[in-house]
Amino acid sequence: MSRKGDCWDKAVLESFFSSLKRELLDGQVFNNRGEARRDIFEYIEVFYNRQRRHSSLGDLTPSECERQAEAA
């Protein structure tokens, strides 16, 4: 963790949780903890990491960005 006043460490994490809340959890009601875990896992592993385009990666998905880096 960073020292007090070093806010840039948390910016990426705060951006991710903002996206998670806005894109998945907004108004969502889960019946149980297992359902919530499954949906959040699917959001992160299937959508966020494989399909969602990220402006910080030049509008590529993280998977596409990794493939390009490995090919270079």
C-alpha positions as CSV (number, residue, x, y, z in Angstrom):
1,M,0.0,0.0,0.0
2,S,1.1,3.5,-0.6
3,R,1.6,6.2,2.0
4,K,-1.1,8.7,2.9
5,G,-1.5,11.2,0.1
6,D,-0.2,8.9,-2.7
7,C,-3.6,8.5,-4.3
8,W,-2.5,7.3,-7.8
9,D,-1.9,3.7,-6.5
10,K,-5.6,3.2,-6.0
11,A,-6.8,4.9,-9.2
12,V,-6.8,1.7,-11.3
13,L,-8.5,-0.3,-8.6
14,E,-11.2,2.4,-8.0
15,S,-11.8,2.5,-11.8
16,F,-12.3,-1.3,-11.9
17,F,-14.8,-1.3,-9.0
18,S,-16.6,1.6,-10.6
19,S,-17.0,-0.4,-13.8
20,L,-18.0,-3.5,-11.9
21,K,-20.7,-1.6,-10.0
22,R,-22.0,0.3,-13.1
23,E,-21.9,-2.6,-15.6
24,L,-22.9,-5.6,-13.4
25,L,-24.2,-4.7,-10.0
26,D,-26.4,-1.7,-10.7
27,G,-29.8,-2.8,-9.4
28,Q,-28.8,-6.5,-9.4
29,V,-30.3,-8.6,-6.6
30,F,-28.6,-11.9,-5.9
31,N,-30.5,-14.8,-4.3
32,N,-27.4,-16.1,-2.4
33,R,-23.6,-15.6,-2.1
34,G,-22.8,-18.4,-4.6
35,E,-24.9,-16.7,-7.3
36,A,-23.1,-13.4,-6.6
37,R,-19.7,-15.1,-6.7
38,R,-20.5,-16.8,-10.0
39,D,-21.8,-13.7,-11.7
40,I,-18.9,-11.6,-10.5
41,F,-16.4,-14.3,-11.6
42,E,-18.0,-14.5,-15.0
43,Y,-18.0,-10.7,-15.4
44,I,-14.2,-10.5,-14.6
45,E,-12.9,-13.6,-16.4
46,V,-15.3,-13.7,-19.4
47,F,-16.4,-10.1,-20.1
48,Y,-13.9,-7.7,-18.5
49,N,-10.7,-9.6,-19.4
50,R,-11.7,-11.0,-22.8
51,Q,-14.4,-8.9,-24.4
52,R,-14.5,-5.4,-22.8
53,R,-12.3,-2.8,-24.6
54,H,-10.1,-0.7,-22.4
55,S,-9.2,2.9,-23.5
56,S,-6.0,2.6,-21.5
57,L,-4.9,-0.3,-23.8
58,G,-5.7,1.6,-27.0
59,D,-9.3,0.2,-27.2
60,L,-8.0,-3.4,-27.1
61,T,-9.2,-6.1,-24.8
62,P,-6.6,-7.2,-22.2
63,S,-6.3,-10.6,-24.1
64,E,-5.7,-8.8,-27.4
65,C,-3.1,-6.6,-25.7
66,E,-1.3,-9.6,-24.3
67,R,-1.3,-11.4,-27.6
68,Q,0.2,-8.3,-29.3
69,A,2.9,-8.0,-26.6
70,E,3.8,-11.7,-27.0
71,A,4.1,-11.4,-30.8
72,A,6.4,-8.4,-30.6
